[in-house]
Amino acid sequence: MKIAVLGVGHIGSTVGRLWYAAGHEVTFAGRDDGEPRELAAELGARAHAAAVADAVAACDVVLVAVPGTAVTEVLTAAGPLGGKVVIDAANMMGQDRLSLGQLADAFPAARWVRAFNTLQARVLADENHRLPRWVLFLSGDEQAKPAVAQLIADTGFEPVDLGGIEDSQFQEPGSALWNTTLEPDDARALAGRIRAGHVTAADPLTAPFEKLRDHAPDDPAFFLEHLSRAVFQAGISWRVVSVKWDGIRDAFGGFDPDKVASLQPSDIARIDADARVIRNSAKIEATVQNAQVLLAILGVYGSIRAYLASFPDARSAAGDLHRRFRFLGDAGVWRLLTSAARDC
C-alpha cells in the first residue's frame, strides 16, 4: 500500500517506520525537507520524501500526525483528497480542538478514520508485536475502517473498532481509552461499557477495579507481584521485564510480603548485583518498602478485597494506591489494576 505520512515527529516517524517494516511504500512530508529526507534515506528504497501535496497525490492512505494547531493548514496544503483514506492521529488540545466530525465536514471528499492517537510513541516503538497485543482503537468511515484496521495489525497492534465518526469522541485526549495500554478482551469490554453509558469516559479504572475488588485472591503475594511488576515496568519495555521476571520473582522469594518486607540493606545490595534481575536499586528498595506498606494495609483491613471495598469508586482507590506505594504513577496504577484483574 502507498502511504503518505504528514508529520515526522514522534508518532509520524514511529508509525511510518513500522509500516515500512511491514512492507508498505511510505512517503514522508514535513514542514521542511530535511527530516523527511533523512528518514527516507535511513529506511531504504520503499521510503520517500516529498512536499505535502506531492506525497498525498501519490498515495492511497494519508496519516495526519502533525501538531493539532497545524492540522487545517497541512490538509489545505495537501490538495485534493477525493476518495483517499485519511487517518487522524493528531491529538488536538484546548479550545481550538477539532473533532473528527468537524474535520470530515471541512474536508468532505476524504474518508476519515481516527486511529494511532491513543498510545504514546514510546509504546508504539517499543511494545509492538507483544503477545497478547496492545490495542489501538479506530472509529470513522465504515468503508475506510477495514484498510485502517489492517494497517494497525501490520504495525503489531490489535485493532478494536469503536464505531462511526461520532464515536471518535471516546478517543479524545483525557478519555478512558486514550493513552491506556489494554489487551483485546479488556479493551472490548471497557469500550462496550463506555458506549453503553455504564462507565464514564473519564474513568478508565472502573472495570478492572470492580473485578479486582470482587474477586481478588486472598493470597497477598498475588497483589504484591502485580504491584512490583508495575513498579519494574515503569519507563522500561515490557519485553525486558518479561525476560527478567522469573529471576526477579525468585530473588524476591515469590513476593511473600513478610519475606520481602524484612529484606535488609545487604539483601538489597545482593539483589541489585544479581544478573537475573533488572538492576535498579531504587526500584528494588521501592519493592521492599511497598511490601511494608502492604503489610500495614493488611493489618488494618485484613485482605486486599476488604481494602479495595473501602473506597466508593475506582478513582478514589487509584488515588490511594498512588499515594501509598512508591514508583506507582497513573500508568502504573492502571497497569497494576488491569494485570491483577486479568489474573484473578
FENKA-V937965 format. One record per helix or strand of 3 or more residues. SS is the DSSP state (a for helix, b for strand). FROM is the first residue (numbers start at 0). TO is the last residue. Records with the same first field share a line. If there is no record, write none. Layout:
SS: FROM-TO  FROM-TO
This chain:
b: 1-5  24-28  46-48  60-63  84-87  110-113  133-139  157-162
a: 9-20  32-42  51-56  67-76  93-95  99-105  120-125  141-153  164-170  183-194  205-214  219-232  237-250  252-254  256-260  264-271  280-300  303-308  313-323  329-342
